[in-house]
Amino acid sequence: MTVDKEKLIESLSPNERKILPLVKEISSGGISELVKKSNLEKVSCLRALEYLQNKSLVQVITEKSKIVQLGVNGIRYKKQDLPERVLINLLGEKRVLSLKEAESQSKLSANEFTAALGALKKKALLEVKNGNLHLNASKEELTKKSLEEQFIHSLPLALEELTPEQKYAFESLKNRKEIVEIVEESDTKFEITDLGKNISNEITSNKKSSQLIEQLTPEIIKSGKWQNGKFRRYDVVSEVPSVYGGKRHFVNQAIDQGRKIWTELGFKEMSGNYIQSSFWNFDALFTAQDHPVREMQDTFFIDKKADLPDKKIVEAVKKSHEGTLEGMKSKGWQYSWNEEEAKRVVLRTHTTCLSAQTLYALGQLAKEQKSGRFFAIGKNFRNETVDWSHGFEFNQTEGIVVDRNANFVQLLGYLKEFFSKMGFKNIRFTPAYFPYTEPSVEIHVYHEGKKIWLELGGAGIFRPEVVIPLLGEYIPVLAWGPGFDRMLMDYYEIKDLRELYKNDINQLRKIKFWMR
């Protein structure tokens, strides 16, 4: 392909024109030399090199290498000696010391003392007998610097260039706390192409090429210079550096969207604390006190006791569990309800505890005021095995509709409307069982990436055993609480739930806005 040299030269920026002859002069040099000779900042040099490479004038080669350098403790030990040197110097004076005396007199921390003992025993420089330390080292061994000491004084070094002795010292130190660490460094090298050499010669010999007008200013307009001057050509082909503006975390963007949908549907938001009593988290929702979900393997418990609400509601929940609540045709769980179990404090396992508290608040109102639509989007905690679809913390969207005319069809309608507005068209409901709803359904959406139906959570109509103690009478209450985080995976094309919260700055910069 024929290159129009004149147009190419006219498209070069001042930095590119300045850099190109220097690249030719330096030949296959490094970025530090180019920065020095050009008097430009490193980022400006790298950017100019990138543009020149896009125009086939320069070839840029980035080489990555692993460098072994001192960690925080390594820097300290370089000045103050390794713990094993401190200990062996102490034993050089005493020859024999008890373990207690040696630790005290060495003034090493417990971890440092243990590490020093291990290092010296490994080299057979001391032995432990009957609780005493015995020095086995000769005078020469006492004064000679160890390989580890020599190594920390020679750092930084390239990992691949270590000698056998240095590799031995590195292996000995790498598992000890913050003595040495490996960092990855990038080295940028460059070479001028044949085309670049020709263009460089043209730039050097043609002074007019450096007199191109870079921008239209008021002075140029007033002077009329723009009429006869020549403007630099715009390069609309080469990539420009990405600019990342400030924005909310993408999870918060999605939460804002969920909140907007529910409020547009006429719902009021519920809120509450992460820390809840077992009474509100389990008992008020008719979860049996011997249910597996209330065990340590499923729930995070806090070593405290909570105060329970007024005796009237506590007594009503107790009778609901025992099957003795007046006006309710239920046998309950057929056990003696334990108030102390209800006082146990937990990190909430669902936002449904907020629904229970909202129903209790409605129960204190007049009969005609016991209605409404409420939602919550909040974080919950469960003692889960972490994998691509489970986490120990997760967001859930909660909702209840309290209405004497509410029915199951309306429940499915609310859910379909919400998920449709969140961008999910392929939704299905399957029969399910939950302790506090009847009938109950599970909500599934199809995950294109995994090619599976992904369960988002449950929904149903609250059982009388939940509603009557809280509202004081039975009114149909539609309820749902699907997981919110799993909804985000499809939109953001995330295949592992853990990526939502790992705070990778590169991911956060590149991830798209929520625009459904």
Secondary structure, 3 states (H helix, E strand, C coil): CCCCHHHHHHCCCHHHHHHHHHHHHHCCCEHHHHHHHHCCCHHHHHHHHHHHHHCCCEEEEEEEEEEEEECHHHHHHHHHCCHHHHHHHHHHHHCEEEHHHHHHHHCCCHHHHHHHHHHHHHCCCEEEECCEEEECCCHHHHHCCCHHHHHHHHCCEEHHHCCHHHHHHHHHHCCCCCCEEEEEEEEEEEEECHHHHHHHHHHHHCHHHHHCECCCCHHHHHHCHHHHCCECCCCCCCCCCCCCCCCCCHHHHHHHHHHHHHHHCCCEECCCCCEEEHHHHCHHHCCCCCCHHHCCCCCCEEEEECCCCCHHHHHHHHHHHHCCCCCCCCCCCCCCCCHHHHCEEEECCCCHHHHHHHHHHHHCCCHHHCCEEEEEEEEEECCCCCECCECCEEEEEEEEEECCCCCHHHHHHHHHHHHHHCCCCCEEEEEEEECCEEEEEEEEEEECCCCEEEEEEEEEEECHHHHHHHHCCCCCEEEECCECHHHHHHHCCCCCHHHHCCCCHHHHHHCCCCCC
